[in-house]
């Protein structure tokens, strides 16, 4: 079972190397979750300071 988890983490990291930046972060986080199941510690690649979201929408005076 541990061999399967290690191979899966390796495959996910290979996919992350070819992914766009947003998907890469998610794939690396997934690979880290597999590492944790194996008891390995890995440092995070990217820590986001702000949550991803849409910019605030300003309403016109007629919509208030």
Order of alpha helices (4+ residues) and beta strands (2+ residues): alpha-alpha
